[in-house]
Amino acid sequence: MMAKTNLVQHEQHLKHLEKSIREICDDHKQMYELVHESWTKTMQLFLVTDNLRATRLEFEKENSVKDSPD
């Protein structure tokens, strides 16, 4: 009878361990997805910044041509 009780307790511990491992994996997956999303948004912001810089430089170039004496 004692061996059966030990086996039941052992199985309960294993199930608890499996549940903990699944939770860790789920948390890790969420963290990975958030990091990937953050990286993607950062790269998009770099593109926006680059486009704004190019637009500003073009604007300055056009205005310097208009403002220069002929």
C-alpha positions as CSV (number, residue, x, y, z in Angstrom):
1,M,0.0,0.0,0.0
2,M,2.9,2.4,0.8
3,A,4.4,1.8,-2.6
4,K,1.1,2.8,-4.3
5,T,0.9,6.0,-2.3
6,N,4.5,6.9,-3.2
7,L,3.7,6.2,-6.9
8,V,0.6,8.5,-6.7
9,Q,2.6,11.2,-5.1
10,H,5.4,10.8,-7.6
11,E,2.9,11.1,-10.5
12,Q,1.4,14.2,-8.9
13,H,4.9,15.8,-8.7
14,L,5.5,14.9,-12.3
15,K,2.2,16.5,-13.4
16,H,3.1,19.6,-11.5
17,L,6.5,19.7,-13.1
18,E,5.0,19.3,-16.6
19,K,2.6,22.2,-15.8
20,S,5.4,24.4,-14.7
21,I,7.5,23.6,-17.8
22,R,4.5,24.4,-20.0
23,E,4.0,27.7,-18.2
24,I,7.7,28.6,-18.7
25,C,7.5,27.7,-22.4
26,D,4.4,29.8,-22.8
27,D,6.0,32.8,-21.0
28,H,9.1,32.4,-23.1
29,K,7.0,32.3,-26.3
30,Q,5.2,35.5,-25.3
31,M,8.4,37.2,-24.5
32,Y,9.9,36.2,-27.8
33,E,6.9,37.5,-29.7
34,L,7.0,40.9,-27.8
35,V,10.7,41.2,-28.5
36,H,10.1,40.5,-32.2
37,E,7.3,43.0,-32.4
38,S,9.4,45.6,-30.7
39,W,12.3,45.0,-33.1
40,T,9.9,45.2,-36.1
41,K,8.5,48.5,-34.8
42,T,11.9,49.9,-34.2
43,M,13.0,49.1,-37.7
44,Q,9.9,50.8,-39.1
45,L,10.7,53.9,-37.0
46,F,14.2,53.9,-38.5
47,L,12.6,53.9,-42.0
48,V,10.3,56.7,-41.1
49,T,13.2,58.7,-39.7
50,D,15.3,58.1,-42.9
51,N,12.3,59.1,-45.1
52,L,11.8,62.3,-43.0
53,R,15.5,63.1,-43.3
54,A,15.5,62.6,-47.1
55,T,12.4,64.8,-47.4
56,R,14.0,67.5,-45.3
57,L,17.2,67.4,-47.3
58,E,15.2,67.6,-50.6
59,F,13.2,70.5,-49.3
60,E,16.3,72.3,-48.2
61,K,17.9,71.7,-51.6
62,E,14.9,73.0,-53.4
63,N,14.7,76.1,-51.2
64,S,18.4,76.8,-51.6
65,V,18.0,76.8,-55.4
66,K,15.0,79.1,-55.2
67,D,16.8,81.5,-52.7
68,S,20.0,81.7,-54.7
69,P,20.5,84.8,-56.9
70,D,20.2,84.1,-60.6
